[in-house]
């Protein structure tokens, strides 16, 4: 009976976590460094070539154009939905669907941007075409290039050195996550599982089955999104797209097999005891 009462309290706890997630999204958007971008401004050729590193930090809530507005709006809606779910239980079904939709859209968005970050090599750029940066990063990167070229091209890269040339100034970019993006990514993934926890218990009455359903369904869906959005960027090597999904399905199948076997064993013991 105690377990059942705890199970009934799960939605309240999940909506409280939803409100907390919305607040964290807003903090990540405005109070933390979001994405570091950079590259090189160079001039000259051969032994005379001189380069200067240039960098900029993009705030999630301000510098990503339309995406910044979407993130801020989503954070506000999630925060409001979480608070409403705690104080107005009769609205929970509709609010749960709203949170689930936002969480899934957010999962797709953060994995897409994550897939565009460069390998963690100091000073290295990704070397991909402008269009390949995707709809979130492309325009901020092009604006960054325009600003740097306007400021540096035609001027000495360093005192007494060659002048920076357009074709050698931010020809390619690098991009990497900072604390704000890392926090946003982790929060969106957590919100995805919380959103499932708001709905699955309405469909599955056994607490252990509901908890396992949230974990496995959330894991497999996340793996599918990851595999779909992270491109294979290998030269002459094997592409392992689909491996994450296969692994998540295998783990989930094993977990359900063990859980169902344990449940059957418990029922058998109770029959004999009764």
C-alpha positions in Angstrom: 0.0 0.0 0.0 2.9 2.3 0.8 4.3 1.7 -2.7 1.0 2.5 -4.3 0.7 5.8 -2.4 4.3 6.7 -3.5 3.3 5.8 -7.1 0.4 8.2 -6.9 2.7 11.0 -5.8 5.0 10.5 -8.8 3.1 13.0 -11.1 3.5 15.8 -8.5 7.2 15.1 -8.2 7.6 14.9 -12.0 5.8 18.3 -12.5 8.1 19.8 -9.9 11.1 18.5 -11.8 9.6 19.9 -15.0 9.4 23.4 -13.5 13.0 23.0 -12.3 14.0 22.0 -15.8 12.4 25.1 -17.3 14.2 27.3 -14.8 17.6 25.6 -15.6 17.0 26.1 -19.4 16.6 29.9 -18.8 19.7 30.0 -16.6 21.7 28.1 -19.3 20.3 30.5 -21.9 21.3 33.8 -20.2 23.7 33.2 -17.3 26.3 30.7 -18.8 28.6 30.7 -21.8 26.8 28.7 -24.6 28.9 27.8 -27.6 32.5 28.7 -28.4 33.2 29.3 -32.1 36.5 30.3 -33.7 39.0 30.0 -36.5 42.0 31.7 -38.0 42.8 35.0 -39.8 45.9 34.5 -42.0 48.0 36.4 -44.5 50.9 35.6 -46.7 52.0 32.3 -48.0 54.6 29.6 -47.4 57.2 30.5 -44.8 55.7 34.0 -44.7 52.3 32.9 -43.8 51.2 34.2 -40.4 47.9 33.4 -38.7 46.0 34.8 -35.8 43.4 32.9 -33.8 40.0 34.6 -33.5 37.2 33.4 -31.3 33.7 34.3 -30.0 31.4 32.9 -27.4 27.7 32.7 -28.3 25.0 33.0 -25.6 22.2 30.5 -26.2 19.5 33.0 -25.3 20.9 35.9 -27.4 23.2 35.0 -30.2 21.6 32.1 -32.0 18.9 34.1 -33.8 15.6 32.3 -34.2 16.9 29.4 -32.1 17.5 31.7 -29.1 13.9 32.7 -29.2 12.7 29.2 -29.4 14.9 28.1 -26.4 13.7 30.9 -24.2 10.0 30.4 -25.1 10.3 26.7 -24.5 12.0 27.3 -21.1 9.2 29.7 -20.1 6.4 27.2 -21.2 8.0 24.3 -19.5 8.5 26.3 -16.3 4.8 27.4 -16.4 3.6 23.9 -17.2 5.5 22.4 -14.3 4.1 24.9 -11.8 0.6 24.5 -13.2 0.9 20.7 -13.0 1.7 20.9 -9.3 -1.1 23.3 -8.3 -3.8 22.1 -10.8 -4.0 18.3 -11.0 -7.0 18.4 -13.3 -4.9 19.9 -16.1 -2.1 17.3 -15.9 -3.1 15.2 -19.0 -2.9 18.2 -21.4 0.1 19.6 -19.7 1.9 16.2 -19.9 1.3 16.1 -23.7 2.7 19.7 -24.1 5.8 18.8 -22.1 6.3 15.6 -24.0 6.1 17.5 -27.3 8.6 20.2 -26.2 10.9 17.6 -24.7 11.1 15.5 -27.9 11.5 18.6 -30.1 14.3 19.8 -27.8 16.0 16.4 -27.9 16.1 16.5 -31.7 17.4 20.1 -31.6 20.2 19.6 -29.1 21.4 16.4 -30.7 21.5 18.1 -34.1 23.6 21.0 -32.8 25.8 18.6 -30.8 26.5 16.6 -34.0 28.0 19.8 -35.5 30.6 20.4 -32.9 34.3 19.8 -33.8 36.7 17.2 -32.4 38.3 18.5 -29.2 41.7 19.4 -30.8 43.2 22.7 -29.9 42.9 25.2 -32.7 41.5 22.7 -35.2 38.5 23.5 -37.4 35.9 21.2 -38.7 36.5 22.0 -42.4 32.9 21.4 -43.4 31.0 23.5 -45.9 28.9 26.5 -44.7 25.6 24.7 -45.5 26.7 21.7 -43.5 26.6 23.6 -40.2 22.9 23.3 -40.2 20.1 25.8 -39.5 21.1 26.7 -36.0 24.8 27.4 -36.3 25.1 28.5 -39.9 23.9 32.1 -39.7 25.7 33.0 -36.5 28.9 31.6 -37.9 28.5 33.6 -41.2 27.8 36.7 -39.1 31.0 36.0 -37.1 33.0 35.6 -40.3 31.6 38.9 -41.7 32.5 40.8 -38.5 36.0 39.4 -38.4 36.7 40.0 -42.1 35.4 43.6 -41.7 37.7 44.1 -38.7 40.9 42.3 -39.8 41.1 41.9 -43.6 43.7 44.3 -45.1 45.4 44.9 -41.8 48.6 43.2 -40.6 48.0 39.9 -38.9 50.7 40.9 -36.4 53.0 43.9 -36.3 55.3 43.9 -39.3 53.5 40.8 -40.7 51.5 40.2 -43.8 48.0 41.5 -44.2 45.0 39.3 -43.5 43.4 38.0 -46.7 39.7 37.3 -47.2 40.3 33.8 -48.5 42.4 33.0 -45.5 40.2 34.5 -42.8 37.7 32.1 -41.3 37.6 29.9 -44.3 36.5 27.2 -41.9 35.2 27.2 -38.4 35.4 25.4 -35.1 32.6 25.1 -32.6 32.5 23.5 -29.1 30.1 23.3 -26.2 30.6 25.4 -23.1 28.9 25.2 -19.7 25.6 26.7 -21.0 25.2 24.2 -23.9 26.3 21.3 -21.8 23.7 22.2 -19.1 21.0 22.7 -21.7 21.8 19.4 -23.4 21.7 17.5 -20.1 18.5 19.2 -19.0 16.7 18.4 -22.2 17.6 14.8 -22.0 16.5 14.6 -18.4 13.2 16.4 -19.3 12.6 13.8 -22.0 12.6 11.0 -19.4 10.5 13.1 -17.0 7.9 13.8 -19.7 7.6 10.0 -20.3 7.2 9.5 -16.5 4.3 11.9 -16.6 2.4 9.8 -19.2 3.5 6.2 -18.9 2.1 5.6 -15.4 -1.4 6.5 -16.8 -1.1 3.6 -19.2 0.8 1.1 -17.1 -0.5 0.5 -13.6 2.3 -1.7 -12.2 4.9 0.7 -10.7 7.9 -1.5 -11.7 6.6 -1.9 -15.3 5.9 1.9 -15.6 9.4 2.7 -14.3 11.0 0.2 -16.7 8.9 1.4 -19.6 10.0 5.0 -19.0 13.7 4.0 -18.9 13.7 1.7 -21.9 11.3 3.7 -24.1 13.2 6.8 -23.4 16.6 5.2 -24.0 15.6 3.7 -27.3 14.0 6.9 -28.6 17.0 8.9 -27.6 19.3 6.4 -29.4 17.2 6.6 -32.5 17.4 10.4 -32.5 21.2 10.3 -31.9 21.8 7.8 -34.7 19.7 9.7 -37.1 21.2 13.1 -36.5 24.9 12.4 -35.9 26.5 12.0 -39.4 29.3 9.6 -40.2 32.3 11.8 -40.7 35.0 9.2 -41.2 37.7 9.0 -43.9 38.2 5.5 -45.1 36.9 4.0 -41.9 33.8 2.1 -40.9 30.6 4.0 -40.2 28.9 2.7 -37.1 25.6 4.5 -37.5 22.9 2.4 -35.9 25.2 0.9 -33.3 23.8 3.1 -30.5 20.2 2.1 -31.3 21.1 -1.6 -31.5 22.8 -1.4 -28.2 19.9 0.4 -26.5 17.4 -2.2 -27.9 19.6 -5.0 -26.7 19.9 -3.5 -23.2 16.1 -2.8 -23.1 15.2 -6.3 -24.2 17.5 -7.8 -21.6 16.1 -5.6 -18.9 12.5 -6.5 -19.8 13.4 -10.2 -19.9 15.0 -10.1 -16.5 12.1 -8.1 -15.0 9.4 -10.4 -16.5 11.2 -13.5 -15.3 11.6 -12.0 -11.8 7.9 -11.1 -11.8 6.9 -14.6 -12.8 9.1 -16.1 -10.1 7.5 -13.8 -7.5 4.0 -14.9 -8.6 5.0 -18.5 -8.4 6.4 -18.1 -4.9 3.2 -16.4 -3.8 1.0 -19.1 -5.2 2.9 -21.8 -3.3 2.9 -19.7 -0.1 -0.9 -19.1 -0.5 
